[in-house]
């Protein structure tokens, strides 16, 4: 991105930097940023692994592409990799701690430091910090944990595809368990180059949505889909 003749000016909002920003904002949560499967002309994001797309990434929605199953598999694998990394770090930390204990037996007296705090006290504080990080529990992707899905710009086509699959996904036992752990879905400035299907407006698809709909956008854009949204809320309340 930094080498692109146009996109370098947006490097601050690269997916790595966005992940860092979100991680700092939500320190007690796992942050997963899903990269598109390909970039056409180094500019057009294409999520072929979530929804059938043309050359420029414009979606061709269906009810059985498998986006929910793919998302679930990604999260399960991500949790597994994270657990392996943390367990590996915990093992290294334990070995290091044992070595310090062995070395400390030959040096029973602590050495004062310039700020009045002994070196052993500083090490103890450091160990407490490391232990809290090592004890961070890795939840199951289908266990007692909630998920918030956020789509930004082209990424909103993935959320739209999930809506198209929602009705059929509920029929699968494993997928339905995963669905029940999704507490919120946010569409942020969605759009693509296809010219249509930027937003889901089909009543039969929208009525599967939950009652809470987050649609941060311009007032005129909301009015365009007011009828469909009202239908969705009425259907959900019934």
C-alpha positions as CSV (number, residue, x, y, z in Angstrom):
1,X,0.0,0.0,0.0
2,X,2.8,2.4,0.8
3,X,4.2,1.8,-2.7
4,X,1.0,2.4,-4.5
5,X,1.0,5.8,-6.5
6,X,-2.5,6.7,-5.2
7,X,-3.3,4.7,-2.1
8,X,-0.1,5.5,-0.1
9,X,-1.9,8.6,1.3
10,X,-4.3,6.2,3.1
11,X,-1.6,4.1,4.6
12,X,-2.7,5.2,8.1
13,X,-5.9,3.2,7.4
14,X,-4.3,0.0,6.1
15,X,-5.9,-3.2,7.6
16,X,-2.8,-3.6,9.8
17,X,-3.2,-0.1,11.3
18,X,-6.9,-0.5,11.6
19,X,-6.4,-3.8,13.5
20,X,-4.0,-1.9,15.9
21,X,-6.5,0.9,16.4
22,X,-9.3,-1.5,17.2
23,X,-7.2,-3.6,19.5
24,X,-6.3,-0.5,21.5
25,X,-9.9,0.6,21.6
26,X,-11.1,-2.8,22.7
27,X,-8.3,-4.4,24.7
28,X,-10.4,-7.2,26.1
29,X,-11.5,-8.4,22.7
30,X,-10.1,-10.4,19.9
31,X,-9.8,-8.4,16.7
32,X,-9.8,-10.2,13.4
33,X,-9.4,-8.3,10.2
34,X,-10.3,-10.4,7.2
35,X,-8.3,-9.5,4.1
36,X,-9.9,-9.8,0.6
37,X,-8.9,-12.8,-1.4
38,X,-7.6,-10.7,-4.3
39,X,-7.1,-7.1,-5.4
40,X,-7.9,-6.3,-9.0
41,X,-5.5,-3.7,-10.5
42,X,-4.2,-3.2,-6.9
43,X,-7.4,-1.2,-6.2
44,X,-10.6,-3.2,-6.3
45,X,-11.1,-5.6,-3.3
46,X,-12.6,-8.9,-4.3
47,X,-14.0,-11.3,-1.6
48,X,-14.4,-14.3,-3.9
49,X,-14.1,-16.6,-0.8
50,X,-17.3,-15.2,0.6
51,X,-19.5,-14.3,-2.4
52,X,-19.4,-15.0,-6.1
53,X,-17.9,-11.8,-7.7
54,X,-17.0,-10.5,-11.1
55,X,-13.6,-9.2,-12.1
56,X,-14.0,-6.0,-10.2
57,X,-15.4,-7.6,-7.1
58,X,-19.1,-6.7,-7.7
59,X,-21.1,-9.4,-5.9
60,X,-23.6,-11.9,-7.4
61,X,-25.5,-12.9,-4.3
62,X,-27.0,-16.3,-3.7
63,X,-28.5,-18.2,-0.8
64,X,-26.1,-21.1,-0.7
65,X,-22.6,-19.9,-1.4
66,X,-21.3,-20.8,2.1
67,X,-20.2,-17.5,3.5
68,X,-21.2,-18.3,7.0
69,X,-19.4,-21.7,7.0
70,X,-16.3,-20.0,5.6
71,X,-16.4,-17.2,8.3
72,X,-16.9,-19.8,11.0
73,X,-14.0,-21.9,9.7
74,X,-11.8,-18.8,9.7
75,X,-12.6,-17.9,13.3
76,X,-12.1,-21.5,14.5
77,X,-8.7,-21.6,12.9
78,X,-7.8,-18.2,14.1
79,X,-8.6,-19.1,17.7
80,X,-6.6,-22.3,17.4
81,X,-3.6,-20.5,16.1
82,X,-3.9,-17.9,18.8
83,X,-4.1,-20.6,21.5
84,X,-1.0,-22.3,20.1
85,X,0.9,-19.0,20.1
86,X,-0.1,-18.1,23.7
87,X,0.7,-21.6,25.0
88,X,4.1,-21.4,23.3
89,X,4.7,-18.0,24.9
90,X,3.5,-19.3,28.3
91,X,5.9,-22.3,28.0
92,X,8.9,-19.9,27.3
93,X,7.8,-17.7,30.1
94,X,7.7,-20.6,32.6
95,X,11.2,-21.7,31.6
96,X,12.5,-18.2,32.0
97,X,10.8,-17.9,35.4
98,X,12.4,-21.2,36.6
99,X,15.8,-19.9,35.5
100,X,15.3,-16.7,37.4
101,X,14.3,-18.6,40.6
102,X,17.4,-20.8,40.3
103,X,19.6,-17.8,39.9
104,X,17.9,-16.0,42.7
105,X,18.8,-18.7,45.2
106,X,22.4,-17.6,45.0
107,X,21.5,-13.9,45.4
108,X,19.1,-13.7,48.4
109,X,19.5,-10.0,48.8
110,X,17.9,-7.5,46.4
111,X,19.8,-4.7,45.0
112,X,18.2,-1.2,45.4
113,X,17.7,0.8,42.3
114,X,17.9,4.6,41.8
115,X,14.1,5.1,42.1
116,X,14.0,3.4,45.5
117,X,12.4,0.2,44.2
118,X,14.3,-3.0,44.5
119,X,15.1,-5.0,41.4
120,X,13.2,-8.0,42.7
121,X,10.0,-5.9,43.1
122,X,10.3,-4.6,39.5
123,X,10.7,-8.2,38.3
124,X,7.7,-9.2,40.4
125,X,5.5,-6.5,38.7
126,X,6.8,-7.6,35.3
127,X,5.9,-11.2,36.1
128,X,2.4,-10.2,37.1
129,X,1.9,-8.4,33.9
130,X,3.2,-11.4,31.9
131,X,1.0,-13.8,33.8
132,X,-2.1,-11.8,33.1
133,X,-1.3,-11.9,29.4
134,X,-0.6,-15.6,29.5
135,X,-3.8,-16.4,31.3
136,X,-6.0,-14.7,28.7
137,X,-8.5,-17.4,27.9
138,X,-9.1,-18.5,24.3
139,X,-12.8,-19.0,23.8
140,X,-14.4,-21.5,21.5
141,X,-15.7,-20.0,18.3
142,X,-19.1,-21.6,19.0
143,X,-19.0,-21.4,22.7
144,X,-20.1,-18.7,25.2
145,X,-18.6,-15.8,23.3
146,X,-20.2,-13.0,21.3
147,X,-19.2,-11.6,18.0
148,X,-19.6,-8.2,16.3
149,X,-19.3,-8.2,12.5
150,X,-18.2,-4.9,10.9
151,X,-18.1,-4.4,7.2
152,X,-16.4,-1.3,5.7
153,X,-16.7,-0.1,2.1
154,X,-16.3,-3.1,-0.2
155,X,-16.4,-5.4,2.8
156,X,-20.1,-4.7,3.2
157,X,-20.7,-7.1,0.3
158,X,-19.7,-9.9,2.6
159,X,-22.3,-8.8,5.2
160,X,-24.9,-8.6,2.4
161,X,-24.1,-12.2,1.4
162,X,-24.5,-13.3,4.9
163,X,-28.0,-11.9,4.9
164,X,-28.9,-13.8,1.8
165,X,-27.7,-17.0,3.4
166,X,-29.3,-16.3,6.8
167,X,-32.5,-18.3,6.3
168,X,-30.7,-21.4,5.1
169,X,-27.9,-21.1,7.6
170,X,-30.3,-21.4,10.5
171,X,-31.2,-24.9,9.3
172,X,-27.7,-26.2,9.9
173,X,-27.1,-27.1,13.6
174,X,-23.4,-25.9,13.8
175,X,-24.0,-22.8,11.8
176,X,-27.1,-21.9,13.8
177,X,-25.1,-22.1,17.0
178,X,-22.5,-19.7,15.6
179,X,-25.3,-17.4,14.4
180,X,-26.7,-17.1,17.9
181,X,-23.4,-15.7,19.1
182,X,-23.4,-12.8,16.7
183,X,-24.7,-9.8,18.7
184,X,-24.4,-7.0,16.2
185,X,-23.7,-6.3,12.5
186,X,-22.5,-2.9,11.3
187,X,-22.5,-1.7,7.7
188,X,-20.1,1.3,7.4
189,X,-20.0,3.3,4.1
190,X,-20.8,0.2,2.0
191,X,-20.3,0.3,-1.8
192,X,-18.9,-1.4,-4.9
193,X,-18.5,-0.8,-8.6
194,X,-21.4,-3.0,-9.7
195,X,-24.0,-0.3,-9.9
196,X,-26.7,-2.2,-8.0
197,X,-27.2,-4.4,-4.9
198,X,-25.2,-2.0,-2.8
199,X,-27.8,-2.5,-0.1
200,X,-30.0,-5.5,0.6
201,X,-33.6,-4.4,-0.2
202,X,-35.4,-7.7,-0.7
203,X,-38.1,-8.1,2.0
204,X,-37.8,-11.9,2.1
205,X,-34.1,-11.5,3.0
206,X,-34.5,-8.5,5.4
207,X,-37.2,-10.2,7.4
208,X,-34.6,-12.7,8.6
209,X,-32.7,-9.9,10.3
210,X,-32.8,-9.3,14.0
211,X,-34.7,-6.3,15.3
212,X,-31.7,-4.1,15.9
213,X,-30.4,-2.6,12.7
214,X,-27.3,-0.3,12.6
215,X,-27.2,1.8,9.5
216,X,-24.9,4.9,10.0
217,X,-25.4,6.8,6.8
218,X,-26.7,10.0,5.2
219,X,-30.4,10.7,5.8
220,X,-31.3,10.7,2.1
221,X,-29.7,7.2,1.8
222,X,-31.8,5.9,4.7
223,X,-35.0,7.3,3.1
224,X,-34.3,5.3,-0.1
225,X,-34.7,2.0,1.9
226,X,-37.2,3.2,4.5
227,X,-40.0,0.9,3.2
228,X,-37.8,-2.2,3.3
229,X,-36.4,-1.5,6.8
230,X,-39.9,-0.9,8.1
231,X,-41.0,-4.2,6.7
232,X,-38.0,-5.9,8.3
233,X,-38.8,-4.5,11.8
234,X,-42.5,-5.4,11.5
235,X,-41.7,-8.9,10.4
236,X,-39.2,-9.4,13.2
237,X,-41.7,-8.1,15.8
238,X,-44.4,-10.5,14.6
